[in-house]
Amino acid sequence: MSDLSRPTGPKIIAIANQKGGVGKTTTTINLAAALAEHGHRILVVDLDPQGNASTGLGIDMENREFTAYELLLEDVDLENVILKTSTENLSIIPATVDLSSADLDLIANEKRSFLLHDALRQTQMDDFRFDYILIDCPPSLNLLTVNAMIAAHSVLVPLQSEFFALEGLSQLMLTIREIRQAGNRNLRIEGVVLTMYDRRNNLSLQVEQDARANLGDVVFKTVIPRNVRVSEAPSFAVPVLAYDSLSKGAEAYRALAAEIIHNNAVKQGEAANG
């Protein structure tokens, strides 16, 4: 049962970019682990039919009896769909390829854009005491991504440090603007994080310069470097913070988590005083 009048609840962040291969799922997994390391209780919602966030957090296919598909389209109990991971304080609602047909299945539902919004605001969700919910969106601007943005308080955008990176961002920003008009007027940009960043590469430096010139403070101070440990960690089904805690990739995601925590504390303080 959904109680939409509750004033409190976890901060919900959709991690989205319609372009694949930008580090979206990698950022979801490792940011979640870094926030959990701070002692926050974290839920990852795997909304990508590829299910890579589920695999990367150690959820075997045979353990995905109930998934994000059932959360959206069936009245499944949260106790059955929320699974603990090997990372302390970190749980996940997994995904399978079943989500690939979700757009077709959602079309017939008159509340099709608000199903995730309502599911994440069930009164039963209070029992889990989550501080943050991170939604790993599919690499497309489809109904699943719309559900994520309607449900979220903010959108975090991973931006690969490559040529044409900013061009694809304009379409995403337009979608966010449309979502504000259509059903979530308080949706804001959590920030843009540069991923796969190589300080030795002039292109990475140029993309960073252009991003900061065009977007200003929307771009996080933290950048995520190209790091072999980050690439290797998913094959061991753990975040890079567990795979190689001292790697540059792990340290970068810790810095990103600290920046998000700080920024939200500042905003909460401003709201309380304003």
C-alpha positions in Angstrom: 0.0 0.0 0.0 1.4 3.4 -1.0 1.3 6.4 1.3 2.2 9.4 -0.8 1.7 11.9 2.1 4.7 10.8 4.1 7.1 13.7 4.4 10.2 11.6 5.0 11.9 8.7 3.4 15.1 7.8 1.6 16.7 10.1 -1.0 16.0 8.6 -4.4 18.6 9.2 -7.1 18.1 8.0 -10.7 21.5 7.3 -12.4 20.8 7.8 -16.1 22.3 8.4 -19.5 20.6 7.2 -22.7 24.1 6.5 -24.1 25.5 3.0 -23.3 29.0 2.4 -22.1 29.4 5.6 -20.1 29.9 3.9 -16.7 26.3 4.1 -15.5 26.0 0.7 -13.9 29.6 0.9 -12.6 28.8 4.2 -11.0 25.6 2.8 -9.5 27.4 -0.2 -7.9 30.4 1.6 -6.6 28.6 4.8 -5.4 26.2 2.5 -3.6 29.1 0.7 -1.9 30.8 3.9 -1.0 27.6 5.4 0.6 27.2 2.1 2.5 30.7 2.4 3.7 29.7 5.7 5.3 27.1 3.7 7.3 24.1 4.6 5.2 21.6 2.0 4.3 21.4 1.7 0.6 19.0 0.1 -1.9 19.9 -0.3 -5.6 17.0 -0.8 -8.0 18.3 -2.5 -11.1 16.0 -1.2 -13.8 18.2 -2.3 -16.7 17.1 -5.5 -18.5 20.8 -6.5 -18.9 20.8 -7.0 -15.1 24.5 -6.0 -14.8 24.1 -4.2 -11.5 22.6 -7.4 -10.1 25.4 -9.5 -11.4 28.0 -7.0 -10.2 26.6 -7.1 -6.7 26.8 -10.9 -6.6 23.1 -11.9 -7.2 23.1 -15.2 -9.1 20.4 -15.6 -11.8 18.8 -18.5 -9.8 18.2 -16.1 -6.9 16.3 -13.6 -9.0 12.8 -15.1 -8.6 11.3 -11.7 -7.9 12.7 -8.7 -9.7 12.0 -5.1 -10.6 9.6 -6.5 -13.2 7.4 -8.0 -10.4 7.8 -4.8 -8.4 6.3 -2.7 -11.2 3.7 -5.0 -12.6 2.7 -7.4 -9.8 1.7 -6.9 -6.2 4.9 -8.6 -4.9 5.9 -8.2 -1.2 9.0 -6.1 -0.7 10.4 -8.7 1.6 10.6 -11.1 -1.4 12.0 -8.6 -3.9 14.7 -6.8 -1.8 17.8 -9.0 -1.5 20.8 -8.4 0.7 24.2 -8.3 -1.0 27.6 -9.3 0.4 28.3 -5.6 1.1 27.2 -4.5 4.5 24.2 -2.0 4.5 23.7 -2.6 0.7 20.6 -4.3 -0.7 19.2 -4.7 -4.3 16.0 -5.2 -6.2 17.5 -7.3 -9.1 16.6 -7.4 -12.8 16.4 -10.0 -15.5 15.8 -9.8 -19.2 12.1 -9.9 -18.4 12.3 -6.2 -18.1 12.8 -6.0 -21.8 9.1 -6.4 -22.4 8.1 -4.0 -19.6 7.5 -1.1 -21.9 4.8 -3.1 -23.8 3.3 -4.4 -20.5 3.3 -0.9 -19.0 1.5 0.7 -21.9 -1.9 -0.7 -20.9 -1.6 0.6 -17.3 -3.1 4.0 -16.8 -0.6 4.7 -14.0 2.3 3.4 -16.2 4.7 6.3 -15.4 4.1 6.3 -11.7 4.4 2.6 -10.8 7.9 2.8 -9.5 7.1 6.0 -7.7 4.3 4.3 -5.8 6.2 1.0 -5.2 9.1 2.8 -3.5 6.7 4.8 -1.3 4.9 1.9 0.2 4.6 2.2 4.0 6.4 -1.2 4.2 9.5 0.5 2.8 9.9 2.2 6.2 10.8 -1.1 7.8 14.0 -1.2 5.8 15.2 2.2 6.9 17.0 3.0 3.7 18.9 6.3 3.5 19.4 6.3 -0.3 17.8 4.5 -3.2 19.9 4.4 -6.4 18.1 3.4 -9.6 20.2 2.0 -12.4 18.3 3.1 -15.5 18.5 1.4 -18.9 20.6 3.0 -21.6 17.6 4.5 -23.3 14.8 7.1 -22.7 12.0 4.6 -22.5 9.1 4.0 -20.0 11.4 2.4 -17.5 13.6 5.5 -17.4 10.5 7.7 -17.2 9.4 5.6 -14.2 12.8 6.1 -12.6 12.7 9.9 -13.1 9.1 10.2 -11.8 10.1 8.2 -8.7 13.4 10.1 -8.1 14.2 13.2 -6.2 17.2 13.8 -8.5 19.2 12.5 -11.5 22.9 11.7 -11.5 24.4 11.7 -15.0 27.6 9.8 -15.7 29.4 11.5 -18.6 32.2 9.6 -20.4 35.2 11.7 -21.1 35.1 11.4 -24.9 34.3 13.4 -28.0 30.6 14.2 -28.5 29.9 13.5 -24.9 28.1 16.8 -24.3 25.9 16.4 -27.4 24.1 13.5 -26.0 23.5 15.3 -22.7 21.2 17.8 -24.3 18.6 15.2 -25.1 18.7 13.9 -21.5 18.3 17.4 -20.1 15.3 17.9 -22.4 13.8 14.7 -21.1 14.3 15.8 -17.5 12.6 19.1 -18.3 9.6 17.2 -19.8 9.4 15.0 -16.7 9.2 18.1 -14.5 6.3 19.3 -16.5 4.6 15.9 -16.7 4.7 14.6 -13.2 7.7 15.4 -11.0 8.1 19.2 -10.8 10.7 18.9 -8.0 13.1 16.7 -10.0 16.5 18.2 -10.1 20.0 17.4 -11.3 22.1 15.7 -8.6 25.1 16.3 -10.7 27.2 15.2 -13.7 30.2 13.0 -13.0 32.9 12.6 -15.5 33.8 8.9 -16.0 36.7 7.0 -17.7 38.8 10.1 -17.1 42.5 10.0 -18.1 44.6 13.1 -17.0 47.3 12.1 -19.5 44.8 12.5 -22.4 44.2 15.9 -23.9 40.7 14.8 -24.9 39.7 14.1 -21.3 41.0 17.5 -20.2 39.1 19.2 -23.1 35.8 17.4 -22.2 36.2 18.4 -18.6 36.9 22.0 -19.5 33.9 22.1 -21.8 31.6 20.4 -19.3 32.6 22.8 -16.5 32.3 25.8 -18.8 28.8 24.8 -20.0 27.4 23.3 -16.8 29.3 25.0 -14.0 28.7 23.7 -10.5 26.4 20.9 -11.9 29.6 19.0 -12.6 31.0 17.2 -9.6 34.5 18.1 -8.5 35.2 14.4 -8.3 36.1 12.6 -11.6 36.2 8.9 -12.0 39.5 7.8 -13.6 40.1 5.0 -16.1 41.2 2.2 -13.7 41.8 -1.4 -14.5 40.6 -2.4 -11.0 37.2 -0.8 -11.6 36.9 -2.9 -14.8 38.0 -6.1 -13.2 35.7 -5.9 -10.1 32.4 -6.9 -11.8 33.9 -10.3 -12.9 34.4 -11.0 -9.2 30.8 -9.9 -8.5 31.8 -7.2 -5.9 32.3 -3.4 -6.0 35.8 -2.1 -6.6 35.8 -0.9 -2.9 35.8 -4.6 -1.9 37.9 -5.9 -4.8 40.8 -3.4 -4.3 40.0 -0.9 -1.6 43.2 1.1 -2.1 42.8 1.5 -5.9 42.4 4.9 -7.5 38.9 3.9 -8.7 37.8 3.0 -5.1 39.1 6.3 -3.8 37.3 8.2 -6.5 34.0 6.6 -5.7 34.6 7.4 -2.0 35.2 11.0 -2.9 32.0 11.1 -5.0 30.0 9.7 -2.2 31.5 12.2 0.3 30.7 15.0 -2.2 27.0 13.9 -2.5 26.6 13.5 1.2 28.1 17.0 1.8 26.0 18.6 -1.0 22.8 17.1 0.4 23.6 18.2 4.0 24.1 21.8 2.7 20.8 21.7 0.8 19.0 20.4 3.9 20.5 23.1 6.0 19.5 25.8 3.5 15.9 24.3 3.4 15.7 24.3 7.2 16.9 27.9 7.4 14.9 29.2 4.4 
